[in-house]
Amino acid sequence: MATILLIGASRGLGLGLAGEYLSRGWNVIATARDPAKAKGLTELSAKHGGKLRIEKFDVTDPKAPRALRTTLGETKLEVLFVVAGQSSQGYVPIDQVPPDVAAQEFLINSVAPPTVAEGLLPLLAPGGTVVFMTSRLGSLALSDGGMELYNASKAALNMLAIGFAKRHADHRVILMHPGWVRTDMGGENAPLDIPTSVKGMANVIEFQAKGTGITYVDYTGAKIPW
């Protein structure tokens, strides 16, 4: 039975993805910084029993990947999806963002995802897929400024993912834009609900998993210009 590891699944799109993959019969390993507070995952676990495994993981902890590898032992993954990210400054111009805040957002959004994937790669089955949650706001071709720090951090993630993909050419790498979704980050005015986004993403991952190389797409499978 196929297994997916979702890094950052305590709420929002990560939690939605956990539910979607469970509904498809997958085994799901979902991480949270504090599993004791991950109420949504706890409720899913009660409903799906042994198909959902909840693990503690903090993307800013450099020891976390090795610890999780040890915990999961011989487990093999078909999909590794790094979902975790943040948008802390909205439309604040970059010159008004404190340097330590900017550094933390780049760490979480840009540096941590490929670093985490590198550390967890031994768990990935041959031909397995790595997915990074990015955004169309990271596209230089489409950018209109706006959320300057967030946009720049996602553009940096896209660039680092290219390097990751070149080092691991035997795996498929997907940069995934989930759409503008009604979550804590997306806000209540977003046009998409979580079920629509996660179902689309799961379909795209299934289709895109065939082959190798890197692709930058949205939840419908449409390609996004770099």
C-alpha positions, 0 to 999 in steps of 0.5 A: 500500500502506498505511503505519503509523508506530509511535513506540516499537516496539523491544519489547513492544506496539510491536514486536508491532504492527510484526509484526502490521501486517507480517503484514497486508501493510502498510508499517511505519516503526518507531522506536527510541531506539537502533536498533542495540539494537532486536534484535526490529526487526532480526529483523523487518526480515530477515524482511520486507525492504523493508516495515519501515523502522527509524528513530531517534526520541526522544519527549523530543527536540523536534527529533525530529519535524522530523528524521523528517519530513525523513528520510521525505520524501514518505511518506504515512501512513494511521496514526500510532500513538504507542506510547511510554510508561513506568511507573517508580513503580508504586504509590508514593504521589505525595508520595514521588515525586521531582519530577524523576521525576514531571515526566519521566513526565508529559513522556513519557506526557502531553506528548510524544505529542500534541506528537510527533503535531503535529510529524508530522501533515504526513506523515498522508494526508487522513483518516488516523488518529492513535492514542495508547496510553493506559490504562483507568487514565487513566479518572477514572470507573474509577480506584481510585487505585493507580498514582497517577503513571501513572494521572494521566499517562494521564488528562492524555494523554486530556485533551490528546488531546481538544485535539489532536482539536479542532484536527484535526477532519478526522482520526480520533483514537483513545485506545487501551487495549491491555488488561493485557498480559504485557510488561515494563510489564504483568508476568508475571501479566497475563492477555493475551499480546502477539499477542492485544492487537495483533491486537485493536488493529489490528482496532479501528483498521481499524474505527474509522478510518471517520469523524472525532472522538475515541474512547476504547476498548480492544483489543476496541473497547469504549468506556471511560468518561472 
